[in-house]
Amino acid sequence: MEICTVQRCATPRTPCRSSLQTLSHRNLLHAKTTRKPRRYSSCKATGDDRVDRRDVLLGLGGAAAAGLATSYRGDGALAQPIQAPDIRDCHPPANLPATAPDINCCPTYGPGTEIVDFRAPSAYSPLRVRPAAHLVDREYLAKYEKAVALMRKLPDDDPRSFAQQWRVHCAYCDAAYDQVGFPNLELQIHNCWLFFPWHRFYCYFHERILGKLIGDDTFALPFWNWDAPAGMTFPSIYANRNSPLYDPRRNPLHQPPYPLDLDYNDMVSGSKKPLLFFGEPYRQGDLPDPGPGTIQSVPHGPVHRWTGDPRQPNNEDMANFYSAARDPVFYAHHTNVDRMWYIWRRLRPGNTDIADPDYLDAAFLFYDEEARLVRVRVRDCLDTNALRYTYQDVDLPWLDAKPSMEPGTPAAATAGAMPATLNQTVRVNVTRPRTSRSRREKDEEEEVLVVHGIEVPDHFRYVKFDVMVNGSSSSSQDGGAGAAQRAGSVALPPHLVRADRTTMSPVRTTARFGITDLMDDIGADGDGSIVVSLVPRSAGEMVTVGGVSIEYVK
């Protein structure tokens, strides 16, 4: 039997030392990265007995579950995938600002509830086709409205009910769960490589529950086609006040036909490598929020913010993690986020899913259309055809669109000083270790701009800043940033914290942006340095940045 020894830390987010820190850990995603993951504590394996995970029930304690999770990978390194949470050990938020609601995200469950392992649907089952929300017909809308109405009518303690469905997102995103075997270390599926697969499963089960309620195994959720001009407006099917798809807590200025204005080129040049697209690795014992991928920051975050109601104390519903899934348009937003993953895999041969076993074996729990509690692993969701769904084929006008140059921003009084607070635009000169690389070198290794040491002390504020880049020569002409191009943005929606937090640690994260193509676009590939401007867009006074550097990712 494998035994886990849990070491408590004096402060919840401070890493503890353990004997496992001396073990080798091969990172299959980006082996050349020397950054050490922030760790909390770890487990020690003794013996080689194996336990069949299928026999584990919900009543299994956290420490025992952590022991079962400890195993070795094929390369001899200790396997450390995030484990499915113990949903009995769920913590409602408290110690919140006066504007925060009294809310409990914890799910309901019956004593002795058994966990079953996920099985993909039959290859002969119908292929569900997710339509663009702005293109659906009356027949489809009638089915969709009926399904959501039936879901809303289910008893609140039914795990398939709308009341329980939105709480699933709240629990995984607002510190309701600890990592199994790591008391007081929250499980967080945002701002890391779990973002895409967790939300894929979430929409998958939500979709199948809706289809089951109306007896239609072809039913598929719509997607909000915000990546194309034709679908950028708020989908009108959600704006009917008499519809079960309606949510009164939305920004009244952004209802149809007001368009959503986004820069959606993050799919092409800025996310050529899996690390950039999916986000930072997140393993057992890691602190939350190691770093988001490109799409997770923008457009994911701004769409949430754009839709939420500024008249509400916390911009409910869509603009706060705890309440976002109370709005039915949440699922259309996230099916389009999922569609970005679906498209990204097909853009170029090098766009592959992460092969690290700690990613593939990460596990979550969801209720399915039969109200069974199902344990899923990331490896189960990589193939949408195996999950028996696909997307309506619509135009991709952004695919060949080059981003435009933007006017310069005024120089900050403390230009170049790091760390810096973003209460104004901060500019810094960043040295480029390599210049004028060959096409082959650029294809093999992406030049990556790293914004590290990002700290936000207030979890309840929406934070956003843009990262602009221009060559060193263009900035000297006017003392400003010159004509700059956006490398990307950092957007962090607000969320709640744990009830037992007597003190609240800052969100600490990292952002990475691919800039190989950008350097060619601005004619700066031969420059030995670049000027990076960090331009605050929301709550910049709350943001501290530790530094900016360049690295290379294969």
N, C-alpha and C positions, 0 to 999 in steps of 0.2 A: 504494500500500500504506500502511496506517495503521501507524505505528510507536509503540511504547510505550517510554518511558524510565523505568526503575524507579529510584527513589531510596530507598536504605536509610536507616533511622533509627538513631540511636545507641542508643535504647531501643525495644524492640519495639512498645509501645503508645503512643508519643509521636507526635502528628501532625507530618508534615514539611511545609514550605512548598513550593509549586510554582506555576508560572505559571497553572495552571488555577483557582486560588483566586479570581482576579479575574473569571472568567466568571460570567455570570448562570445561576442554576439555579432554575427555577420548580418549586416543590413543588405538584403538583396536588392533593395530599391535604389540606393545611392551609396555605394560602397566607399566612395572617396570622400564623403562628407565626414569631417572630423568632429562636428558638434556632438556633444554627449547629451543623450536624452535626460530630462529632469525626472528623477526617480523618487519614489516615495518609500517603498519597502519591497521585500520580495520573499519568495518561498524557497524552501530547501527540499529537494527530492531525496528520499531514502528508500531503497528497494526498487523492484521493478514489477510489482504486481499491477495488473490492469483491472479496471472496473468498467463494465459496460455502461456507457452514459445513458442508454435508453432506459435503464432500470432506475434512474435517478428521479425522484418525485420532487414536487414543489417544496415539501417539508424538509428537504435536506438543508442543513445549516450552512452558513457562508464559509466558515473555515474549512469544513469538509469538502465543499464544492471547489474551493481553491486548490485543495490537495489533489482532487481528481483532474483539475485543469493542468497541473504541472506535468509536462512530458518533454521529450526531446525530439527535435527536428531531425531530418535526414542528414544535415550537415554537422550534427553533433552539438549544436548550440541549443540552449534551453528555449523551449517554445514559450512564448509569452503573449498569446492573443488575448484580447479583451473577452471576458466571459459573459454569458447572459446573466442579467442581474437576478438576485433573490428578491422577488417582488413582495415577499412578506416584509422585507426590511426596507420600507419606503418611508421617506421623510417629507412631511408637508413643510412648505416654506413659512418662515416667521421672521421676526426682527427686521421687518421691512419698512421702507419709508411710508409716510402717512398716505401717500397716493396709491400704494400697492394694495391689492385686494386680499381678502381672506379666502384663500383657495387651496384645495387639496387635489393634487394631481394623481394621487395613488389609485391604482386600479382595484377593482373588486375581484375576489377569487373565492372559490369554495374550498373548504378543508380537504386535504388529500388530493387536490387537483393534480392530475398527471401531466407531465410534459412529454409531448411526442416530437420526434425529429421530423423535420421538413421532408416532404416528398414532392417532387415536381409533378405537375399535372400530366396526364397522359399525352403522348405525342399526337394522338388522334383526336384530342379535344379541340374545339373550335379556336381559331386564332382571333383574339380580340383586337380590334383596330381602334386605337385612340384617335378621335377626330379633333381638329382645330375648333376651339370653342366658338369662334366667329363664323364658322361654316356649317354648324349643325342645323338639321331641319326640324320641323315641328314634331315629327314622330319620335325622333331621338330625344328632344327636350322633354316630351311628355313622359317617356320612360325614365329619364334621369330624375325629373321632379318627383315622380311616384316613388322611386327607390329611396331618395333622400327623405321624403315625407314618412315612409315606413320606418326608416332608420331612426328618425326623430321620435316616433311613437313607441319604440321599444322601451321596456322598463329601464330606468337608469342603471340598475345593477346588472343588466345584460351586457356582456363585454362587446357585443356587436352594436350596441346603441350609439347614437351620436354623442351622447353625454360621456360615454366611456372612450369613444374613438378619439376625441380631441385631447382627452387626458393622457393618451399614450404618448403623444408628442410632448406634452407638458412634462411628463415624468422623466423622459429621456433627455430633456433639454434644460431642465431647471433644477438640477442637483437633487432630484428625489431619490436617486439610487447611489449607493456606494459601489465602487468596483469590488467584485467578489474577492474576499480575502484581504481587502485593504480598507479597514474601517476608517471612516471620515475622509476618504479620498473619493471625490465625486466622479460618477460616470457621466461623460458629456460627449455626445456624438457630433457636435458642431466643431468647426475650426480644426479639422483633422481629416485623415483619410477615410474615416467611417461615414462621412456626410453623405456621399452618393449612395452607397449600398443600403444604409439604414433607411433613407427616404424612399428608395426603390421598393424595399419590402413593405414599408408603411402604405404606400399607394397601392401596391399589389393586393394586399389583404383587404384594404378598404374597398377597392374596386370589386373584388370577388364577393364581399359581403353584400354590397349593393345589388350585384347581379343575382345573388341567391334570393334576396328579398322579393324580387319581381319575377323569379323563375326564368331568367334569361342568361344562359351561359356564354352569350356573345357580347354582353354589355361591357363597355369600356369607358373609363373616365375621359373627359375632354382635356385638352391642353390649351393653356393660355399662350397664344402664339406671339409673345411679346418681343421675339427676336426678329420680326418682320413688320414693315410698316402697316400691312393690311390687318395685323392682329394686335397692334400696340395699344389700341384703346382698351379701356376696361370692358371685359366681355359683357354684352348686353343681357345675356341669359341670366346673369346674376343680379341684375339691377331691378327686377320686377318685385315691388314691395309685397305682392301677394304670393310670391313663390317661396317654397322651402329652401331655395338657393340664396335667398336674400339674407343679408346681415346688416342691421342698422348702424353698426359701428365701423363705418368706412369714411374715408375722406370725401366730403360732399363735393369738393372742387375737382375731384378726379373721376367722376362718374362719366359714362358715355356722353358725348363723343370725345372727351378730353384725352389726348394721346399721352402715352408713356414715352418719355424721352430718355433713351439709353444708348450708351456706346457698347455695342455688342461684339466688338472685334476681339475680345478676350479669348474666343474660341480658336483663333487662327494662329497668330504669331507668338502670343504670350504663353501658350500652354502646350508646347511641342513634346514635353517630357511628362511621364506619369506623375512625378513628384509635384510638378507645377499645376497640373490639372486637378489631381485628387486631394492634395494637401499633405501635411506632414504626417509621418508615422505616429501611431498612438497605441502603446502596448500596456500590458498589465504593469501597474506601478508608476506609469507616467502621469505627470500632472496634466490637467485638462488644457485645452486650447493651444496645442503646440503650433498650429498654423494652418490657415485655410488654403484651399486651391483657388484658382482664378475665378471660376464661375460662382463659387460659394461666397466670395466677397461681392463681386459685381458680375451679373445683375441680380443675383439672389437676394442679397441684403436690401438694396434700394427698392426692389419691387415690394418687399414686405413693408418698408417704411412709407412708400408712395401710397399704399392701399389703406394703411391704418388711419384711424380717425384722430386728428390732432385735438379735437374737443374732449376726448377722453383723458383721464388723468395719466394713463400710461400708453397712450396712442393705441389702445385696443381697437380691433382685435388683431389684425395682421401684423402690426408693427412691434409686437412683443411676443417673445417665444412662448410664454405660458398660455396665451390666449389665441395664438395665430390660427390653430386648427379649428377654432370655433367658427371660422368663416369658411363656408364651402368653397370659396374661390382659392383657398389655400391648396387644395388638392389639384386644381387646374394649374396653379403656379408650379407646384412641384412635379407634376407630370411633364411640364416643359423643361424644368431643370433636369429631370431624368432623360428627356429627349436629347438634351445637350450631350449627355454621356453617350447615348445611343449614336448620335451623329459623330461625335469626336472620335469614336472607335473606327469610323469609316472614312475619316478625312485623309489619313495617310498611313502607310504600312507600319510606321514606328509607333503609332498610337495604340499601345497595348495595355491591358490591365496589369495591375501590380502582381508580381509573382511571389512576394514574400509570404511564407506560411502564416506569419503572425497577422497579416491582413486577411488572408483567405479563410482562416479558422476563427476569426472574431465572430462572436455569437450574440444573438438578441432573442427576445421572446415577443411573439405576437399572437393574438387570437385570430383564428381563421373563420371562414363562413359557417362552420359547424360549431362554433364556440369552443373549439379545442385550443389549448395553449400549446403553441408550436415553437420549438427551438430551431432557429435558422442560422446559417453561417454564410459569410460573405461569398464563399465559393459557390453557393447555391443560386446566386442571382446574376451571375455574369452574362448569361445568355438569355436575352429576352425571348428568343424563339422557344427555348426550353420552358420558359414561364408562360408561353402561349399568348403573347401580346406583341403588337407592333404599333407603328405610328402612321397616320395619314401622311402621304407625300405632299409637301407644300414647298414653295420656293424658298431658297436660302440666299436672299439678296446680299447678305453680309459676307458670303464666302470669299469673294474676290475684292471686297471693299478695303481700300487702304485708309487708315486713320488720317485725319487732317492735322496739320500743324496748328498750334494754338498760340495766341499772343503771350508774350512774356509776362511774368508776375513780378511785382516789385521785390527788390532785395530785402531780406530781413536784416534787422540791426545787428543780430548776432550770427551772421552768415558763417557756416562752417563749424559752429560750436556744437558738440555732442557730448552728453545727451541734451536734448532740447524739448521744450514744451511747445506744442503747436497752437499757441495763441495767436500766431501770425505765420505767414509763409516762412519756412526754413529752407535755406539753400546750403548745399554742401558739395565740395569737390570730391569726387570719388576716383581713385586711381584704377585704371584698367590693366591687369597683369599681362594681358595679351592684346595685340593689335594686328590689324590687317591679316586675319587668319584666312586660310584657303577655304574653298567651298566644302571640301571634304572634312576639314577640321570643324567647320561650323555644323555640318550635318551630324558629326559624331558627338560633339559636345555643345550644349546650349550655354550661351553666356547668360548668367542669371543675376539680376539685381536683387540683393537681399536687404530688407529693412528689418533690423532685429532690435530686440529690447523694447518692443511696443508694450506699453503699460497703460491700463485704464482703470483707475481706482473705483469708479462708480459703475456697477453692473446695470444700473437702471436707466442709463442714458444711451441714446443712439449716437454712435461715433462713426464718422467717415472722413477720410482724407484721400486726396489724389496724389499720385507719384508721377511727376513730370520729369522728362529727361531731355537735355540738349547737349550738343558738343561743346567742348571747352572754348573753342574759338568763337562760336556764335554769341556766347554770353558776354564777351568782353566789349562788344560794340556799344551797348547801351547801359551796362552796369546792372541790367536786369537778367531775367532768365532767358531772354531771347525768344525765338520761335521754338516752342517746346512741343514734345509729343508725349501723350499719356502712356506710361508703361503699364499702369493698372491703378487700382484703388483698394483701399482697406475699408470695409464696412462691417461694423459689429452691432447687430441688433441687441436690444436690452433683454435681460432675463432675470428671473428670481434666483434666490439662493436658499441654502439649507436652513431649517428651523433651528438647528443647534449651533449655528455659527455665532460665537460671541464677538468675533472680529471678522472682517471681510477682506480677504486678500485681493489684490488687483488682478484683473485679467492680464495675463502675460502671454504674448504671442509673437509670431514671426510671419513676415510676408515675403514671398518670392515671385519674381516676374521675369519671364524670358524676354531678352532684349536683343537677340542676335539680328533679327530682321529690322528691328527699330534702329539699330546703329547704322545699318545700310540705308534705311529710309531717310535719316537725317544727315547722311553724308559724314558720319563721325567715326567710321570703322577704323580709321588710322589715328584717331586721337588717343593720347596716352591717359586722358582723364575725361570725365563727363561731369556736368553740373546736374545734380538731382534736386528738384524742388518738391518739398512736401507741403501740399496746399490744403489747409483745413476747410472742410465743407460743413461739418456739423460737430459741435462740442469739442473743437480742437483744443480748448483750454484744459480739457480733461486728459489729453493724450501726451505721453512722454515717449520719445523715440531714443533708443540707445545709440544707434549708429546705422550706417549704410555701407555696404561693401559689395564686391562682385565675386562670384564663384562660378564654377563650370560643372554642369551636370550632364552625364552621359544618358 
